[in-house]
Amino acid sequence: MIWALVKNYMMLASKVTILLAKRLCINQTKQIHAAILVNGLYDLESSLVRQIINSTSSCSYNTSHYIKLILNHVQNLDVFSVASTIRFFSRHCQFREAINLYGQLQRCGLSPSTFAISSALKSCARILYRSGGISIHAQAYKYGFCNVVYVQTALVDFYSKVGNMDFAQSIFNEMVGKNIVSWNSVLGGYVKSGDLTMAQRVFDEMPEKDAISWNSMVSGYARMGNIERAYALFRQMPERSPASWNAMISGYIDCGKIELARSFFEAMDQKNNVSYIILISGYSKCGDVESAEELFGQFHKKDQLVYNAMIACYAQNSQAKEALQLFNEMLQLDLRPDEMTLASAISACSQLGDLKFGSWIESFIHETGIQMDDYLATSLIDLYAKCGSIDKAYKLFHGLKKKDLVAYTAMILGCGINGRANDAIKLFDEMMNAEINPNVVTITGILTAYSHIGMVEEAYSCFISLQKYGLSPSVDHYAIVVDLLSRAGRLEEAHGLIKSMSIQPHAGVWGALLLGCSLHNNLELGEIAATHCIELEPDSSGYLSLLANIYTSSGRWDDAERLRKGVEKKGFSKLPGCSWMEEVKA
């Protein structure tokens, strides 16, 4: 009886092993997996994982999730299966999954293979995970793998990408079997760090060069603005790949020469998706949404990255509705958004004040297991802060690993425009103590906060300090300070500030002075301010109403009646003197 059971078990195991040797789709794999579990063939689970990896040309979220579930429940985890999966995740840009799986290998008490170490290092390099890569380097040293060529190559690549060229060069110098990959890693590191002198030296010393070597130099010179040198190298290239052309297109875009970038694009024999994405991003930078749309429309089969570029283009050019419409279209096509897609969609929600859809996106992030990194969290902070959900914004803000200028600015501006002035001032002081210099939006936020609680001297001092940070005041900055001075009764000082402006004041600036004149009954300056307001916005009757109030307070009844009749003819409109605040909120 026992022998019959053993024989049956062995026959079933043999059949499953034969099936696992064939190329399988994911549904077939799940059926075999069910048979393995039902019949207790647990020793074959590792083979199942390897078969999924070998049979899958791409790595969707569902596939990676399924593989991780299997590995989490495998009774006899083996290093080879885990190493193969780490490499699989790394090759398919699922770098965090690869690093997490490497950590799981360590927690299980299994010694990593050179295979696992090199793949995990590549993942650390791609997401610039400095501490993780250094830790893996220490383990490579512990296990005696530091003299293995492909581990050394992965270490050179890691330190080059995180900008530690001293370590990268040191490891490279110790390598006995240098190959083209290690040469290109060092070359790319110097290019990325902007040291083109060393990059050129490495390039000249290379025993052989491939397209990656040439492309590194072309893109390096192009990024540094030396487009002539980049073009000279481009012409010398023995063989040009799409990446070579893309480097030139990107270089011309960075130099502000979008027409030349387009001419290179049109001259390409083999355009790839990256070519389109670079040019769409270029048009986005210069505000030419129509040309970006034209390129986007040329795609017959659009992938996630192309959608990302166009959604970002809409979001960056204040076409928030179009951005969200495209985001919805992407979801309907079952294209899984990534962090970049979601950040652009959240930005569009911020512009529209659409808190409901923005909250849905946050729920989507949690439900799909997408990593909530600081970039995504900061986008949500901006959304919640602008929409008045300051407590939610604070919760995300305190959870950031690193609070940068963008995060502080979002919180300061949000607190400023939502009446939490003291919070904004506290955050601004905290940012200054962290030696993070403000930008023009930060200044708008803190000035708005000072304005809410009437801190005239602090606001004026902050306004004057713009030059200290190499910033030029915007019209809105002037409007806020003029409004604050005017409401405080310092009308002559406010008028003097307007006359000193190096840029043309808009109606909001003069409107702020006019409102102050109305509050403090200053007829002379009120007439001057009203004249400018009416010249700039002749169709608005709000300025006439304010001037009429000043005339009434001054006893000039006839003038007041004349203006009120004019107001009745035009119809009432909102008070333009407050329009600068509306612009800040938008």
Salt bridges, closest charged atoms under 4 A:
GLU45 OE2 - HIS33 NE2 3.52
ASP78 OD2 - ARG50 NH1 3.58
ASP157 OD1 - LYS161 NZ 2.60
ASP254 OD1 - LYS285 NZ 3.53
GLU266 OE2 - ARG262 NE 2.75
GLU294 OE2 - ARG262 NH2 3.04
GLU362 OE2 - HIS366 NE2 3.72
ASP382 OD2 - LYS386 NZ 3.56
ASP391 OD1 - ARG420 NH1 3.65
ASP423 OD2 - ARG420 NE 2.75
GLU457 OE2 - ARG490 NH1 2.75
ASP476 OD1 - HIS506 NE2 3.30
ASP483 OD2 - ARG487 NH2 2.98
GLU493 OE1 - ARG490 NE 2.83
GLU527 OE2 - ARG556 NH1 3.62
ASP559 OD2 - ARG556 NH2 2.72
ASP559 OD1 - ARG562 NH2 3.43
